[in-house]
Amino acid sequence: MPEIARFYGIVIKLFFGDHPPPHFHAQYGEYIGVFDIDTLEMIEGNLPMRAKRLVVEWATVNKDEMKKMWNSGKYHKLPPLE
């Protein structure tokens, strides 16, 4: 699964052609969360609340770009949360 961003120990990955709905994965240590790109809701996983908030903050800025990547199957790195 391609890594598209990394910040504060959180790794964001996006796998094209995966099952619907369009989603991305966030890994923080042993914790993993799966987030719906459209709603930014965590649909699976167990991320700590602070990591979850950081992921949602980052995804809010990068939502449109992730949607384009999901639809095109072409990925590139996105800027980290600053």
MOPAC internal coordinates of N, CA, C and O (Angstrom, degrees):
PM7 1SCF
backbone

  N    0.0000 0     0.00 0     0.00 0    0    0    0
  C    1.4473 1     0.00 0     0.00 0    1    0    0
  C    1.5379 1   107.11 1     0.00 0    2    1    0
  O    1.2310 1   119.37 1   -57.91 1    3    2    1
  N    1.3186 1   118.81 1   122.09 1    3    2    1
  C    1.4700 1   121.46 1  -177.19 1    5    3    2
  C    1.5310 1   113.18 1   -65.29 1    6    5    3
  O    1.2310 1   121.46 1   -44.22 1    7    6    5
  N    1.3125 1   114.82 1   135.78 1    7    6    5
  C    1.4647 1   121.69 1   174.65 1    9    7    6
  C    1.5241 1   107.56 1   -83.08 1   10    9    7
  O    1.2310 1   120.73 1   -53.00 1   11   10    9
  N    1.3356 1   116.20 1   127.00 1   11   10    9
  C    1.4599 1   119.04 1   179.96 1   13   11   10
  C    1.5257 1   112.98 1  -109.90 1   14   13   11
  O    1.2310 1   119.82 1   164.76 1   15   14   13
  N    1.3286 1   117.95 1   -15.24 1   15   14   13
  C    1.4713 1   120.49 1   177.80 1   17   15   14
  C    1.5251 1   109.91 1  -162.61 1   18   17   15
  O    1.2310 1   122.08 1   -21.60 1   19   18   17
  N    1.3352 1   113.63 1   158.40 1   19   18   17
  C    1.4710 1   120.77 1   177.65 1   21   19   18
  C    1.5234 1   107.24 1  -149.57 1   22   21   19
  O    1.2310 1   120.63 1   -49.29 1   23   22   21
  N    1.3347 1   116.40 1   130.71 1   23   22   21
  C    1.4682 1   121.41 1   178.40 1   25   23   22
  C    1.5207 1   109.40 1  -161.07 1   26   25   23
  O    1.2310 1   120.63 1   -37.57 1   27   26   25
  N    1.3232 1   116.41 1   142.43 1   27   26   25
  C    1.4729 1   123.19 1   176.70 1   29   27   26
  C    1.5277 1   113.19 1    47.90 1   30   29   27
  O    1.2310 1   120.18 1  -143.91 1   31   30   29
  N    1.3217 1   117.26 1    36.09 1   31   30   29
  C    1.4613 1   121.10 1   179.62 1   33   31   30
  C    1.5154 1   114.35 1    80.18 1   34   33   31
  O    1.2310 1   120.26 1  -174.90 1   35   34   33
  N    1.3227 1   117.10 1     5.10 1   35   34   33
  C    1.4667 1   122.50 1   179.67 1   37   35   34
  C    1.5294 1   108.07 1  -102.61 1   38   37   35
  O    1.2310 1   120.63 1   -47.70 1   39   38   37
  N    1.3214 1   116.40 1   132.30 1   39   38   37
  C    1.4629 1   121.83 1   178.07 1   41   39   38
  C    1.5310 1   107.61 1  -112.10 1   42   41   39
  O    1.2310 1   121.05 1   -51.76 1   43   42   41
  N    1.3355 1   115.59 1   128.24 1   43   42   41
  C    1.4604 1   121.64 1   179.08 1   45   43   42
  C    1.5217 1   108.25 1  -105.89 1   46   45   43
  O    1.2310 1   120.93 1   -49.96 1   47   46   45
  N    1.3442 1   115.84 1   130.04 1   47   46   45
  C    1.4607 1   121.32 1  -179.48 1   49   47   46
  C    1.5215 1   109.87 1  -129.58 1   50   49   47
  O    1.2310 1   121.55 1   -31.28 1   51   50   49
  N    1.3225 1   114.65 1   148.72 1   51   50   49
  C    1.4617 1   120.97 1   179.85 1   53   51   50
  C    1.5160 1   108.01 1  -136.65 1   54   53   51
  O    1.2310 1   120.26 1   -53.27 1   55   54   53
  N    1.3215 1   117.11 1   126.73 1   55   54   53
  C    1.4543 1   121.94 1   179.37 1   57   55   54
  C    1.5174 1   108.47 1  -114.10 1   58   57   55
  O    1.2310 1   120.81 1   -62.83 1   59   58   57
  N    1.3165 1   116.05 1   117.17 1   59   58   57
  C    1.4615 1   120.51 1  -177.03 1   61   59   58
  C    1.5150 1   110.52 1   -74.89 1   62   61   59
  O    1.2310 1   120.96 1   -33.93 1   63   62   61
  N    1.3020 1   115.78 1   146.07 1   63   62   61
  C    1.4488 1   120.22 1   178.32 1   65   63   62
  C    1.5160 1   113.27 1    75.30 1   66   65   63
  O    1.2310 1   120.27 1  -169.53 1   67   66   65
  N    1.3120 1   117.09 1    10.47 1   67   66   65
  C    1.4613 1   120.94 1   177.14 1   69   67   66
  C    1.5316 1   107.87 1   -72.78 1   70   69   67
  O    1.2310 1   120.47 1    -4.79 1   71   70   69
  N    1.2976 1   116.72 1   175.21 1   71   70   69
  C    1.4644 1   122.15 1  -178.23 1   73   71   70
  C    1.5310 1   111.06 1   -62.49 1   74   73   71
  O    1.2310 1   120.34 1   -29.98 1   75   74   73
  N    1.3450 1   116.96 1   150.02 1   75   74   73
  C    1.4681 1   120.33 1   175.35 1   77   75   74
  C    1.5285 1   109.92 1   -70.17 1   78   77   75
  O    1.2310 1   118.79 1   -19.16 1   79   78   77
  N    1.3053 1   119.92 1   160.84 1   79   78   77
  C    1.4634 1   127.58 1    -4.12 1   81   79   78
  C    1.5290 1   110.45 1   -75.05 1   82   81   79
  O    1.2310 1   119.99 1   -15.19 1   83   82   81
  N    1.3412 1   117.63 1   164.81 1   83   82   81
  C    1.4682 1   119.95 1   174.93 1   85   83   82
  C    1.5327 1   109.54 1   -54.09 1   86   85   83
  O    1.2310 1   120.94 1   -51.88 1   87   86   85
  N    1.3294 1   115.80 1   128.12 1   87   86   85
  C    1.4663 1   119.37 1  -174.14 1   89   87   86
  C    1.5233 1   110.33 1  -150.63 1   90   89   87
  O    1.2310 1   121.28 1   -11.69 1   91   90   89
  N    1.3255 1   115.15 1   168.31 1   91   90   89
  C    1.4607 1   121.86 1   174.25 1   93   91   90
  C    1.5122 1   108.29 1  -135.43 1   94   93   91
  O    1.2310 1   121.09 1   -18.08 1   95   94   93
  N    1.3159 1   115.51 1   161.92 1   95   94   93
  C    1.4594 1   122.41 1  -178.60 1   97   95   94
  C    1.5244 1   109.28 1  -110.70 1   98   97   95
  O    1.2310 1   120.61 1   -40.11 1   99   98   97
  N    1.3114 1   116.43 1   139.89 1   99   98   97
  C    1.4614 1   122.61 1   174.88 1  101   99   98
  C    1.5173 1   107.88 1  -123.33 1  102  101   99
  O    1.2310 1   121.03 1   -51.56 1  103  102  101
  N    1.3259 1   115.63 1   128.44 1  103  102  101
  C    1.4616 1   120.27 1   179.67 1  105  103  102
  C    1.5234 1   108.64 1  -119.98 1  106  105  103
  O    1.2310 1   121.50 1   -47.68 1  107  106  105
  N    1.3194 1   114.73 1   132.32 1  107  106  105
  C    1.4660 1   121.84 1   178.45 1  109  107  106
  C    1.5228 1   106.61 1  -134.89 1  110  109  107
  O    1.2310 1   120.59 1   -80.23 1  111  110  109
  N    1.3294 1   116.48 1    99.77 1  111  110  109
  C    1.4692 1   119.72 1  -174.79 1  113  111  110
  C    1.5149 1   109.51 1    61.24 1  114  113  111
  O    1.2310 1   120.30 1    53.29 1  115  114  113
  N    1.3155 1   117.03 1  -126.71 1  115  114  113
  C    1.4626 1   120.57 1   179.84 1  117  115  114
  C    1.5231 1   112.82 1   -86.78 1  118  117  115
  O    1.2310 1   120.09 1   178.98 1  119  118  117
  N    1.3267 1   117.43 1    -1.02 1  119  118  117
  C    1.4599 1   122.22 1  -178.06 1  121  119  118
  C    1.5320 1   110.64 1   -93.17 1  122  121  119
  O    1.2310 1   121.09 1   -36.07 1  123  122  121
  N    1.3205 1   115.53 1   143.93 1  123  122  121
  C    1.4619 1   121.35 1   178.71 1  125  123  122
  C    1.5182 1   108.90 1  -136.23 1  126  125  123
  O    1.2310 1   121.20 1   -40.08 1  127  126  125
  N    1.3264 1   115.31 1   139.92 1  127  126  125
  C    1.4602 1   121.21 1   174.52 1  129  127  126
  C    1.5146 1   109.31 1  -132.76 1  130  129  127
  O    1.2310 1   120.62 1   -36.50 1  131  130  129
  N    1.3215 1   116.42 1   143.50 1  131  130  129
  C    1.4575 1   122.86 1   175.84 1  133  131  130
  C    1.5235 1   106.40 1  -114.43 1  134  133  131
  O    1.2310 1   121.14 1   -54.10 1  135  134  133
  N    1.3504 1   115.42 1   125.90 1  135  134  133
  C    1.4554 1   121.47 1  -173.95 1  137  135  134
  C    1.5193 1   111.58 1  -118.27 1  138  137  135
  O    1.2310 1   120.54 1   -45.60 1  139  138  137
  N    1.3123 1   116.56 1   134.40 1  139  138  137
  C    1.4560 1   123.16 1   173.57 1  141  139  138
  C    1.5288 1   107.51 1   -69.67 1  142  141  139
  O    1.2310 1   119.88 1   -52.92 1  143  142  141
  N    1.3232 1   117.84 1   127.08 1  143  142  141
  C    1.4666 1   120.53 1  -177.98 1  145  143  142
  C    1.5263 1   111.25 1   -66.11 1  146  145  143
  O    1.2310 1   119.80 1   142.45 1  147  146  145
  N    1.3296 1   117.99 1   -37.55 1  147  146  145
  C    1.4641 1   120.44 1  -176.85 1  149  147  146
  C    1.5225 1   113.12 1   -70.70 1  150  149  147
  O    1.2310 1   120.29 1   136.14 1  151  150  149
  N    1.3280 1   117.05 1   -43.86 1  151  150  149
  C    1.4656 1   120.52 1  -174.49 1  153  151  150
  C    1.5262 1   113.36 1  -100.78 1  154  153  151
  O    1.2310 1   120.61 1   163.47 1  155  154  153
  N    1.3409 1   116.43 1   -16.53 1  155  154  153
  C    1.4676 1   124.09 1  -174.58 1  157  155  154
  C    1.5243 1   112.47 1    61.74 1  158  157  155
  O    1.2310 1   120.61 1  -161.22 1  159  158  157
  N    1.3158 1   116.43 1    18.78 1  159  158  157
  C    1.4621 1   122.57 1   175.50 1  161  159  158
  C    1.5275 1   108.91 1   -80.57 1  162  161  159
  O    1.2310 1   120.36 1   -41.12 1  163  162  161
  N    1.3312 1   116.92 1   138.88 1  163  162  161
  C    1.4577 1   120.52 1   174.32 1  165  163  162
  C    1.5262 1   107.25 1   -76.70 1  166  165  163
  O    1.2310 1   120.91 1   -66.67 1  167  166  165
  N    1.3308 1   115.87 1   113.33 1  167  166  165
  C    1.4653 1   120.31 1  -174.89 1  169  167  166
  C    1.5220 1   112.89 1   -96.29 1  170  169  167
  O    1.2310 1   120.88 1   169.89 1  171  170  169
  N    1.3288 1   115.91 1   -10.11 1  171  170  169
  C    1.4639 1   122.04 1   177.98 1  173  171  170
  C    1.5129 1   107.80 1  -157.57 1  174  173  171
  O    1.2310 1   120.29 1   -29.50 1  175  174  173
  N    1.3037 1   117.04 1   150.50 1  175  174  173
  C    1.4520 1   119.97 1   170.18 1  177  175  174
  C    1.5080 1   115.60 1   114.53 1  178  177  175
  O    1.2310 1   122.20 1     8.25 1  179  178  177
  N    1.3457 1   113.39 1  -171.75 1  179  178  177
  C    1.4596 1   120.05 1  -172.40 1  181  179  178
  C    1.5345 1   112.29 1  -147.85 1  182  181  179
  O    1.2310 1   120.02 1  -136.13 1  183  182  181
  N    1.3198 1   117.56 1    43.87 1  183  182  181
  C    1.4691 1   119.67 1   178.65 1  185  183  182
  C    1.5231 1   110.93 1   -66.39 1  186  185  183
  O    1.2310 1   120.17 1   -36.67 1  187  186  185
  N    1.3308 1   117.28 1   143.33 1  187  186  185
  C    1.4625 1   119.53 1   172.21 1  189  187  186
  C    1.5363 1   109.57 1   -60.79 1  190  189  187
  O    1.2310 1   120.36 1   -27.83 1  191  190  189
  N    1.3063 1   116.92 1   152.17 1  191  190  189
  C    1.4624 1   122.39 1  -174.52 1  193  191  190
  C    1.5302 1   112.58 1   -56.63 1  194  193  191
  O    1.2310 1   119.76 1   138.00 1  195  194  193
  N    1.3220 1   118.07 1   -42.00 1  195  194  193
  C    1.4703 1   120.28 1  -178.96 1  197  195  194
  C    1.5235 1   110.62 1   -64.09 1  198  197  195
  O    1.2310 1   119.77 1   135.89 1  199  198  197
  N    1.3250 1   118.04 1   -44.11 1  199  198  197
  C    1.4657 1   122.05 1   178.13 1  201  199  198
  C    1.5280 1   109.97 1   -64.15 1  202  201  199
  O    1.2310 1   120.31 1   139.63 1  203  202  201
  N    1.3081 1   117.01 1   -40.37 1  203  202  201
  C    1.4629 1   121.24 1   179.04 1  205  203  202
  C    1.5285 1   110.56 1   -60.76 1  206  205  203
  O    1.2310 1   120.26 1   135.85 1  207  206  205
  N    1.3314 1   117.11 1   -44.15 1  207  206  205
  C    1.4699 1   120.68 1   178.96 1  209  207  206
  C    1.5235 1   111.40 1   -62.35 1  210  209  207
  O    1.2310 1   120.32 1   139.05 1  211  210  209
  N    1.3377 1   117.00 1   -40.95 1  211  210  209
  C    1.4619 1   120.78 1   178.53 1  213  211  210
  C    1.5320 1   111.10 1   -64.99 1  214  213  211
  O    1.2310 1   120.08 1   139.43 1  215  214  213
  N    1.3184 1   117.45 1   -40.57 1  215  214  213
  C    1.4586 1   121.47 1   178.49 1  217  215  214
  C    1.5229 1   110.14 1   -62.92 1  218  217  215
  O    1.2310 1   119.98 1   134.16 1  219  218  217
  N    1.3149 1   117.63 1   -45.84 1  219  218  217
  C    1.4632 1   121.17 1  -179.61 1  221  219  218
  C    1.5273 1   110.27 1   -64.82 1  222  221  219
  O    1.2310 1   119.96 1   139.97 1  223  222  221
  N    1.3223 1   117.68 1   -40.03 1  223  222  221
  C    1.4696 1   120.87 1   177.35 1  225  223  222
  C    1.5297 1   110.00 1   -60.37 1  226  225  223
  O    1.2310 1   120.39 1   133.40 1  227  226  225
  N    1.3367 1   116.86 1   -46.60 1  227  226  225
  C    1.4608 1   121.02 1   179.09 1  229  227  226
  C    1.5306 1   110.68 1   -64.14 1  230  229  227
  O    1.2310 1   120.18 1   134.32 1  231  230  229
  N    1.3232 1   117.25 1   -45.68 1  231  230  229
  C    1.4598 1   122.10 1  -176.00 1  233  231  230
  C    1.5269 1   112.30 1   -66.18 1  234  233  231
  O    1.2310 1   119.94 1   149.65 1  235  234  233
  N    1.3145 1   117.73 1   -30.35 1  235  234  233
  C    1.4605 1   121.10 1   177.94 1  237  235  234
  C    1.5284 1   110.34 1   -59.38 1  238  237  235
  O    1.2310 1   120.56 1   139.70 1  239  238  237
  N    1.3119 1   116.53 1   -40.30 1  239  238  237
  C    1.4637 1   122.33 1   179.77 1  241  239  238
  C    1.5306 1   111.41 1   -74.54 1  242  241  239
  O    1.2310 1   119.90 1   146.51 1  243  242  241
  N    1.3258 1   117.80 1   -33.49 1  243  242  241
  C    1.4629 1   122.54 1  -171.52 1  245  243  242
  C    1.5294 1   114.88 1  -106.82 1  246  245  243
  O    1.2310 1   120.72 1  -171.64 1  247  246  245
  N    1.3068 1   116.22 1     8.36 1  247  246  245
  C    1.4647 1   121.89 1  -175.56 1  249  247  246
  C    1.5385 1   112.66 1   -56.03 1  250  249  247
  O    1.2310 1   119.74 1   130.36 1  251  250  249
  N    1.3151 1   118.11 1   -49.64 1  251  250  249
  C    1.4664 1   121.21 1  -177.12 1  253  251  250
  C    1.5258 1   111.37 1   -63.06 1  254  253  251
  O    1.2310 1   120.53 1   139.44 1  255  254  253
  N    1.3188 1   116.58 1   -40.56 1  255  254  253
  C    1.4628 1   120.80 1  -179.63 1  257  255  254
  C    1.5316 1   110.89 1   -67.40 1  258  257  255
  O    1.2310 1   120.35 1   140.83 1  259  258  257
  N    1.3269 1   116.94 1   -39.17 1  259  258  257
  C    1.4750 1   119.54 1   177.23 1  261  259  258
  C    1.5184 1   111.10 1   -64.84 1  262  261  259
  O    1.2310 1   120.70 1   141.19 1  263  262  261
  N    1.3187 1   116.28 1   -38.81 1  263  262  261
  C    1.4696 1   120.97 1   178.36 1  265  263  262
  C    1.5298 1   109.99 1   -61.70 1  266  265  263
  O    1.2310 1   120.39 1   137.44 1  267  266  265
  N    1.3445 1   116.87 1   -42.56 1  267  266  265
  C    1.4674 1   120.68 1   177.74 1  269  267  266
  C    1.5201 1   110.65 1   -62.33 1  270  269  267
  O    1.2310 1   120.42 1   136.97 1  271  270  269
  N    1.3312 1   116.81 1   -43.03 1  271  270  269
  C    1.4574 1   120.05 1   179.30 1  273  271  270
  C    1.5262 1   111.01 1   -63.17 1  274  273  271
  O    1.2310 1   120.59 1   136.04 1  275  274  273
  N    1.3283 1   116.48 1   -43.96 1  275  274  273
  C    1.4682 1   121.20 1  -179.80 1  277  275  274
  C    1.5331 1   109.60 1   -58.05 1  278  277  275
  O    1.2310 1   120.59 1   135.12 1  279  278  277
  N    1.3313 1   116.48 1   -44.88 1  279  278  277
  C    1.4599 1   120.75 1  -176.14 1  281  279  278
  C    1.5299 1   113.44 1   -75.02 1  282  281  279
  O    1.2310 1   120.01 1   148.79 1  283  282  281
  N    1.3166 1   117.58 1   -31.21 1  283  282  281
  C    1.4672 1   120.61 1  -175.43 1  285  283  282
  C    1.5309 1   113.18 1   -92.10 1  286  285  283
  O    1.2310 1   120.30 1   155.24 1  287  286  285
  N    1.3205 1   117.04 1   -24.76 1  287  286  285
  C    1.4618 1   120.10 1  -175.74 1  289  287  286
  C    1.5172 1   112.88 1    78.89 1  290  289  287
  O    1.2310 1   120.51 1  -171.12 1  291  290  289
  N    1.3253 1   116.64 1     8.88 1  291  290  289
  C    1.4647 1   121.58 1   178.66 1  293  291  290
  C    1.5227 1   108.01 1  -112.80 1  294  293  291
  O    1.2310 1   121.04 1   -51.19 1  295  294  293
  N    1.3212 1   115.62 1   128.81 1  295  294  293
  C    1.4405 1   117.42 1  -177.54 1  297  295  294
  C    1.5217 1   111.05 1  -118.49 1  298  297  295
  O    1.2310 1   121.77 1   -20.40 1  299  298  297
  N    1.3064 1   114.22 1   159.60 1  299  298  297
  C    1.4630 1   122.54 1   173.00 1  301  299  298
  C    1.5228 1   107.04 1  -151.31 1  302  301  299
  O    1.2310 1   120.96 1   -17.15 1  303  302  301
  N    1.3037 1   115.76 1   162.85 1  303  302  301
  C    1.4675 1   120.19 1   179.41 1  305  303  302
  C    1.5193 1   109.47 1   -70.54 1  306  305  303
  O    1.2310 1   121.43 1   -36.32 1  307  306  305
  N    1.3171 1   114.87 1   143.68 1  307  306  305
  C    1.4595 1   122.15 1   175.62 1  309  307  306
  C    1.5218 1   108.25 1  -110.85 1  310  309  307
  O    1.2310 1   120.16 1   -26.30 1  311  310  309
  N    1.3255 1   117.31 1   153.70 1  311  310  309
  C    1.4630 1   119.62 1  -177.79 1  313  311  310
  C    1.5283 1   111.67 1   -65.34 1  314  313  311
  O    1.2310 1   120.82 1   -31.48 1  315  314  313
  N    1.3211 1   116.04 1   148.52 1  315  314  313
  C    1.4680 1   119.80 1   177.91 1  317  315  314
  C    1.5253 1   111.14 1   -73.69 1  318  317  315
  O    1.2310 1   120.98 1   -12.36 1  319  318  317
  N    1.2954 1   115.74 1   167.64 1  319  318  317
  C    1.4549 1   122.05 1   173.26 1  321  319  318
  C    1.5057 1   108.11 1   -72.97 1  322  321  319
  O    1.2310 1   120.33 1   -48.56 1  323  322  321
  N    1.3224 1   116.98 1   131.44 1  323  322  321
  C    1.4702 1   120.07 1  -179.87 1  325  323  322
  C    1.5011 1   111.26 1  -116.75 1  326  325  323
  O    1.2310 1   120.10 1   180.00 1  327  326  325

